[in-house]
Amino acid sequence: MNIRSLHSSDKPAMRALVEAVHTQQGLLAQFYWPPDLLGAELATAEAVGVFEGEALAGFILYRELPDAWEISLVASHPRFRRQGYMERLFTYVIAAKGQERQLWLEVHEENLSAQKLYEKLGFKEVRRRPRYYADSGTAILYTLE
């Protein structure tokens, strides 16, 4: 397992990972990243990824705000789920960025496995946005101070 910053040369692998998620579960509201939206996010956010050999197992996109680091996308390849990759990746990001300022993220109310991971890592729910997603699902906002 290797963790490193991702660059423009990694964008095809990031797109392929998101496509693998969509292939497995469809374009659901809890992971709604069509190509145009994903392209815009990849163009403006910083990224860090976790690899198993040469394969991208997961990645996190984030951006610097005045008071926090905002995590905009968390993606785990279906082949590498529930094997500790994302926990290790989050631990890395928390050590690197969480010491400087808060970390913020949001998650769909139906994404229970992500919620369990975030809470295990010390994230606290701070707010909810009812009917935030296209399916009228609630967004749960988390922070790590």
Buried (B, 14 or more C-beta within 10 A) or exposed (E): EEBEEBEEEBBEBBBEBBEBBBEEEEEBBBBBBEEEEBEEBBEEBBBBBBBBEEEBBBBBBBEEEEEBBBBBBBBBBEEBBEBEBBBBBBBBBBEEBBEEBBBBBBBBBBBEEBBEBBEEBBBEEEEEEEEBBEEEBBBBBBBBE
